[in-house]
Amino acid sequence: MKFPYGICDFREITMKNYFYCDRTDKIPLIEKGKYLLFLRPRRFGKSLLLSMLANYYDLAKKHEFDAMFKNLKIGKNPTKLRNSFFILKWDFSCVDSSGSVDDIRKALHDHINSCIKAFCLYYRDQLPEKVSLDWSNAINSINELITITQMSDHKIYLLIDEYDNFANQVMMGIRREKHELYEALVHEEGPLRTLFKAVKASASESVFDRIFITGVSPVVMSDITSGYNIAKNIYTRPQFNDICGFTEDEVGKALKSIADECGLDQAKICEAADLMKTYYNGYKFAHQAEQFVYNPTLSLYFMDYLYEDCEYPDEMLDSNLATDDAKLEYIAQVPAGRQMLLELLLEDRSVDIPKLTSRFGIREMLTDQSKDNVFMKAFLYYFGVLTVSARTEKGKISLKIPNLAIRGLYADKICQMLLPEPAIRDEGKAAAELLYQQGNMQPLCDFVEQHLNL
């Protein structure tokens, strides 16, 4: 058994027999919509989902269909659209977010031009003419690509990964000018809105026949909504709850296979299952969904380590994959954000909202002063810091911290908020260790009295 930790190439995973939880049965559901927006927290398997779609619909991969899909659910009953599109892929996590608006615009246009260049090389035998690129303006390159592909018998399936990545990085800036820079990107004739206006125009002409966009939150999409208002949101649909993420049954079967190969006894594997459930399970993206799902990347991190060493990893949360600390830092800067973080850390604490807000921009989130602070709670939900728990008797949606891994991130952030000096934080940790290791409470009491003024 091989675990594809860090691998998001569907072709490699299926052709080289890596562990894969089959989600190809979702393809017919995806085909019901033409222009889709799908959101999930960072490091939650979105890129692998796009890779699966790319390999399924790519007209140049028709000869490899059986090798990749014959043992999967869709291989037994493929749709009529399989292997029928040109695939154009953009990955906005590759766009440099540093510098001025002009610098970011150039980075964005360079990325799109590079993707179109790769597209033309890949499909050179299917394209009737050569595409001329305008490296100063990628919108012109898109229009040129459209002109050429209209002469062929095939249309384009556009896949955009992490559509909001570089914009979120700008938005998370602490300085006020960062907010102004973000607004310059998404408002008026900013480069991001202008790009999506071009994409929308191409879709209206049916050249971009289908579009699938992934990201983390709807904030950026809301801020460019007049430029791209054709997206159908599927991220809270219960049928897509587990399209990214592992179920408890899938994790249990994988652990059993590891136990058989490592010779682990039943007690050991039950302990591993309990650890994974405590640290990685607990995500639900629609209140109607029947079960919670595990973070797939962290689950693969644990299982890959366990399979190779037949021991648990020393750290349950891989430092390279931790949820971006900037999100919590950002929350602490906005109205009522710091108090919300403090309250959420309380045992089994949850917060209620009337509904999962799917449209709110940066201005609403920064200026919302209501007691419920709906935008802020929804923001934490989209970034994976909160998750759906249940629907209350009054019909509201209850949100809570999903698992111990995320709770640890809360605790670290609150510790930094209350004790900004590293030396003082270390002193507090040492006092806490004396309490839980030796039962000596006095050093911690002295520390609290001296530094926290409680």
C-alpha positions in Angstrom: 0.0 0.0 0.0 1.2 3.5 -0.9 -0.2 6.7 0.4 -0.1 9.8 -1.9 1.0 12.3 0.8 1.7 15.5 -1.0 0.6 14.1 -4.4 -2.4 15.7 -6.2 -1.9 14.2 -9.7 -4.8 11.9 -10.3 -3.1 10.2 -13.2 0.0 9.3 -11.1 -2.2 8.1 -8.1 -4.3 5.8 -10.3 -1.6 4.6 -12.7 0.8 3.8 -9.8 -1.7 2.2 -7.5 -1.7 4.7 -4.7 -4.4 4.7 -2.0 -7.4 6.6 -3.4 -10.9 7.1 -2.1 -13.1 6.9 -5.2 -15.1 10.1 -5.7 -15.7 9.6 -9.5 -19.4 8.8 -8.8 -19.8 12.6 -8.2 -19.0 13.4 -11.9 -22.6 13.0 -13.1 -23.7 15.4 -10.4 -21.0 17.9 -11.4 -22.2 17.7 -15.0 -25.6 19.0 -14.0 -24.1 22.5 -13.8 -22.0 24.3 -16.4 -20.3 27.1 -14.3 -19.6 25.9 -10.8 -17.9 27.3 -7.7 -16.6 24.8 -5.1 -15.1 25.9 -1.8 -13.2 24.0 0.8 -10.6 24.9 3.4 -6.9 25.1 2.6 -5.2 21.7 2.1 -8.5 19.8 1.7 -8.0 18.0 -1.6 -9.3 20.5 -4.1 -6.4 20.2 -6.5 -6.8 16.4 -6.7 -10.5 16.9 -7.5 -9.6 19.2 -10.4 -6.9 16.8 -11.5 -9.6 14.0 -11.6 -11.9 16.2 -13.7 -9.0 17.2 -16.0 -8.1 13.6 -16.7 -11.7 12.5 -17.2 -12.6 15.2 -19.7 -9.3 15.7 -21.5 -9.7 14.7 -25.2 -6.0 13.9 -25.4 -6.3 11.4 -22.6 -8.9 9.2 -24.3 -6.4 6.4 -24.9 -5.6 6.3 -21.1 -9.2 6.2 -19.9 -9.3 2.5 -19.1 -6.0 2.6 -17.3 -7.1 5.4 -15.0 -10.8 4.8 -14.6 -11.7 1.2 -15.3 -11.5 0.2 -11.6 -13.4 3.2 -10.4 -17.1 3.9 -10.2 -17.4 6.1 -13.2 -15.4 3.6 -15.3 -18.3 1.2 -15.2 -20.8 3.8 -16.4 -19.1 6.8 -18.0 -20.9 9.9 -19.1 -21.2 11.0 -22.8 -18.9 14.0 -22.1 -15.9 12.0 -21.2 -12.7 12.9 -23.1 -14.5 15.5 -25.1 -12.9 18.9 -24.1 -9.8 20.9 -24.4 -8.6 21.4 -20.8 -7.3 24.9 -19.8 -6.0 25.1 -16.2 -5.1 28.1 -14.1 -3.7 27.9 -10.6 -3.8 31.2 -8.8 -1.7 29.9 -6.0 1.2 30.5 -8.4 0.5 34.2 -8.7 2.9 36.4 -6.7 0.8 38.7 -4.4 3.7 41.0 -3.5 4.2 44.5 -4.8 1.8 47.1 -6.2 -1.4 46.5 -8.2 0.6 46.7 -11.4 3.1 44.1 -10.1 0.3 41.8 -9.2 -1.5 42.4 -12.5 1.7 41.5 -14.4 2.1 38.3 -12.3 -1.5 37.3 -13.0 -1.2 38.0 -16.7 2.1 36.2 -16.9 0.6 33.1 -15.3 -2.4 33.0 -17.7 -0.1 33.5 -20.7 2.1 30.7 -19.5 -0.9 28.4 -19.1 -2.2 29.3 -22.6 1.3 28.6 -24.0 1.4 25.2 -22.3 -2.2 24.5 -23.6 -1.1 25.3 -27.2 2.0 23.0 -26.9 -0.1 20.2 -25.4 -2.9 20.4 -28.1 -0.7 21.4 -31.0 -2.0 18.5 -33.1 -5.6 19.4 -32.5 -5.5 23.2 -33.0 -6.0 24.4 -36.5 -3.7 27.4 -36.2 -0.9 28.7 -34.0 -2.1 31.0 -31.1 -0.2 34.4 -30.8 0.3 35.5 -27.2 0.2 39.0 -26.0 2.5 39.0 -23.0 1.5 42.5 -22.0 -2.2 41.7 -21.8 -3.4 38.1 -21.2 -7.0 39.2 -22.0 -5.9 39.5 -25.7 -4.3 36.1 -25.5 -7.6 34.6 -24.2 -9.4 36.2 -27.1 -6.9 34.9 -29.6 -7.2 31.4 -28.1 -11.0 31.6 -28.4 -10.7 32.6 -32.1 -8.5 29.6 -32.8 -10.4 27.0 -30.8 -13.7 28.1 -32.4 -12.3 26.7 -35.7 -12.0 23.3 -34.1 -14.6 20.6 -33.2 -14.0 21.0 -29.5 -14.8 23.4 -26.7 -12.8 24.4 -23.6 -13.3 23.2 -20.1 -11.7 25.9 -17.9 -10.4 24.7 -14.4 -9.4 27.4 -12.0 -7.6 26.3 -8.8 -7.4 28.5 -5.7 -9.1 31.4 -7.5 -8.9 33.6 -4.4 -5.4 32.6 -3.2 -3.3 35.7 -4.1 -6.2 38.0 -3.3 -6.6 36.4 0.1 -2.9 36.9 0.8 -3.3 40.6 0.0 -6.5 40.8 2.2 -4.7 39.2 5.1 -2.2 42.0 5.3 -2.3 43.7 8.6 -1.5 47.2 7.3 -4.4 49.4 6.2 -2.9 49.9 2.7 -3.2 46.2 2.2 -7.0 46.6 2.3 -6.8 49.4 -0.2 -4.6 47.2 -2.4 -7.1 44.4 -2.2 -10.0 46.7 -3.2 -7.9 47.9 -6.2 -7.7 44.3 -7.3 -11.3 43.4 -7.1 -13.3 46.7 -7.6 -13.9 48.9 -10.5 -11.6 47.9 -13.3 -9.1 46.0 -11.2 -7.2 43.2 -12.8 -9.0 40.3 -11.1 -12.5 41.7 -12.0 -11.4 42.5 -15.5 -10.2 38.9 -16.0 -13.4 37.4 -14.8 -15.4 39.7 -17.0 -13.5 38.2 -19.9 -14.1 34.7 -18.7 -17.8 35.4 -18.4 -17.9 36.8 -21.9 -16.2 33.7 -23.2 -18.7 31.5 -21.4 -21.6 33.5 -22.9 -20.3 32.6 -26.3 -20.0 28.9 -25.2 -16.3 28.8 -25.9 -15.6 28.2 -22.3 -18.3 25.6 -22.3 -17.8 24.5 -18.7 -16.0 26.2 -15.8 -15.1 24.7 -12.5 -13.6 27.0 -9.9 -12.2 26.1 -6.5 -11.2 28.4 -3.6 -11.4 28.9 0.1 -14.1 31.5 0.6 -16.8 33.4 -1.3 -15.4 36.8 -0.3 -13.4 37.5 -3.4 -16.2 36.1 -5.7 -18.6 38.4 -3.9 -16.4 41.4 -4.5 -16.1 40.7 -8.2 -19.7 39.5 -8.6 -20.7 42.0 -11.3 -17.7 40.8 -13.3 -18.6 37.1 -12.9 -22.2 36.5 -11.7 -22.8 33.1 -13.5 -21.3 30.8 -10.9 -23.5 28.1 -9.3 -22.4 27.5 -5.7 -22.2 23.8 -4.9 -20.1 23.9 -1.8 -22.9 23.5 0.8 -24.8 20.9 -1.1 -25.1 17.7 1.0 -24.3 15.4 -1.9 -20.9 17.1 -2.2 -20.1 17.0 1.5 -17.5 14.2 1.2 -16.2 14.9 -2.4 -13.0 16.1 -0.6 -12.2 14.4 2.6 -12.3 10.8 4.0 -15.2 9.1 5.7 -14.7 7.2 9.0 -15.2 3.9 7.2 -12.6 4.7 4.6 -10.1 5.6 7.3 -10.9 2.4 9.3 -10.3 0.2 6.2 -7.0 1.9 5.5 -5.8 1.5 9.1 -6.7 -2.2 9.0 -4.6 -2.7 5.9 -1.7 -0.9 7.6 -2.2 -3.1 10.7 -2.0 -6.3 8.5 1.2 -5.3 6.9 2.9 -3.9 10.0 1.6 -6.7 12.3 -0.1 -4.3 14.7 -2.5 -5.7 17.2 -6.1 -4.7 17.5 -5.5 -2.4 20.5 -2.8 -0.5 18.6 -5.0 0.1 15.5 -8.0 1.1 17.7 -5.7 3.6 19.4 -4.6 5.0 16.0 -8.3 5.3 14.9 -9.1 7.2 18.1 -6.2 9.6 17.5 -7.1 10.3 13.9 -10.8 10.9 14.9 -9.8 13.3 17.7 -7.4 15.3 15.6 -8.6 15.1 12.0 -12.3 14.3 11.9 -15.2 16.6 12.5 -15.8 18.5 9.3 -19.3 19.0 7.9 -20.0 21.4 5.1 -23.8 21.1 4.9 -26.1 20.6 7.9 -28.1 18.0 6.0 -25.0 15.8 5.5 -25.2 12.5 7.3 -21.6 12.3 8.5 -18.5 14.2 9.3 -15.4 13.9 7.2 -11.6 13.8 8.0 -9.1 16.3 6.7 -7.6 14.2 3.8 -4.1 15.8 3.8 -3.5 15.3 7.5 -5.0 11.8 7.4 -2.6 10.9 4.6 0.3 12.4 6.6 -0.6 10.2 9.6 -1.2 7.0 7.6 1.9 7.4 5.5 4.0 7.8 8.6 2.3 4.9 10.3 2.7 2.6 7.3 6.4 3.4 6.8 7.5 3.3 10.5 4.7 1.3 12.1 4.6 4.0 14.7 2.6 7.2 15.1 4.2 10.5 14.0 5.7 12.6 16.9 3.5 15.5 15.9 -0.2 15.0 15.0 -0.2 18.3 13.0 2.3 18.5 10.3 3.8 22.0 10.6 4.0 22.4 6.8 0.2 21.8 6.5 -1.2 23.8 9.5 -4.1 26.1 8.7 -2.6 29.5 7.9 -2.1 31.4 11.2 -2.8 34.6 9.3 -6.5 33.8 9.3 -6.8 33.9 13.1 -4.5 36.9 13.2 -6.8 38.6 10.8 -9.9 37.8 12.9 -8.2 39.2 16.0 -7.9 42.6 14.2 -11.6 43.1 13.3 -14.5 44.2 15.5 -15.4 41.6 18.2 -12.9 39.1 16.6 -10.6 38.7 19.6 -13.5 38.1 22.0 -14.9 35.5 19.6 -11.7 33.6 19.6 -11.5 33.6 23.4 -15.1 32.3 23.7 -14.7 29.6 21.1 -11.9 28.0 22.9 -14.2 27.1 25.9 -15.0 23.4 26.1 -17.7 22.3 23.6 -18.5 26.0 22.8 -20.4 26.6 19.6 -21.8 29.7 17.9 -25.1 29.9 16.0 -25.9 31.7 12.8 -29.3 32.0 10.9 -27.7 30.5 7.7 -24.4 30.0 6.0 -23.9 33.3 4.3 -22.7 32.6 0.8 -22.3 36.2 -0.4 -20.3 38.8 1.6 -17.5 41.0 0.6 -14.6 42.5 2.5 -16.5 45.7 3.4 -19.4 43.8 5.0 -17.0 41.7 7.0 -14.9 44.7 8.3 -17.8 46.9 9.1 -20.4 44.4 10.5 -20.9 45.5 14.1 -23.9 43.3 14.9 -24.0 41.2 18.0 -24.2 38.0 16.0 -21.3 39.0 13.8 -22.6 36.7 11.1 -19.9 37.5 8.5 -17.1 36.8 10.9 -18.5 33.4 11.9 -19.1 32.5 8.2 -15.5 33.6 7.4 -14.1 31.2 10.0 -16.3 28.4 8.6 -15.0 28.8 5.1 -11.4 28.8 6.3 -12.0 25.5 8.2 -11.6 27.0 11.6 -15.2 26.3 12.4 -17.5 23.7 10.9 -21.2 22.8 10.9 -22.2 21.0 14.0 -26.0 20.7 13.9 -29.2 22.7 13.3 -30.7 24.1 16.5 -34.3 23.8 17.6 -34.9 27.3 16.5 -33.6 26.5 13.0 -30.2 28.1 13.2 -27.0 26.5 12.2 -24.6 25.7 15.0 -20.8 26.0 14.3 -18.0 24.6 16.4 -14.3 24.0 16.3 -14.0 20.7 14.3 -11.2 18.9 16.1 -8.2 19.0 18.4 -5.8 20.0 15.7 -7.7 23.3 15.1 -8.3 23.8 18.8 -4.6 23.8 19.3 -4.2 26.5 16.7 -6.8 28.6 18.6 -4.9 28.1 21.8 -1.6 29.2 20.2 -3.1 32.3 18.8 -4.8 33.3 22.0 -1.5 32.7 23.8 0.2 35.1 21.4 -2.6 37.6 21.8 -2.4 37.7 25.6 1.4 37.2 25.8 3.0 38.9 22.8 6.5 38.6 24.2 8.1 35.2 23.4 10.2 35.1 26.6 7.1 35.7 28.7 5.1 33.0 26.8 8.0 30.5 27.4 7.8 31.4 31.2 4.1 30.7 31.1 4.5 27.3 29.4 7.1 26.3 31.9 4.7 27.1 34.7 2.0 25.1 33.1 4.3 22.1 32.7 5.0 22.1 36.4 1.2 21.9 37.0 0.4 19.0 34.7 3.7 17.1 35.2 4.2 17.6 39.0 0.9 18.9 40.2 2.6 22.1 41.4 0.0 24.9 40.8 1.8 27.8 42.6 4.2 28.8 39.8 1.2 29.1 37.4 -0.8 31.1 39.9 2.1 33.5 40.4 2.6 33.8 36.6 -1.1 34.6 36.0 -1.1 37.2 38.8 2.1 38.9 37.5 1.4 39.0 33.8 -2.3 38.7 33.0 -3.9 40.9 35.6 -6.9 38.6 35.9 
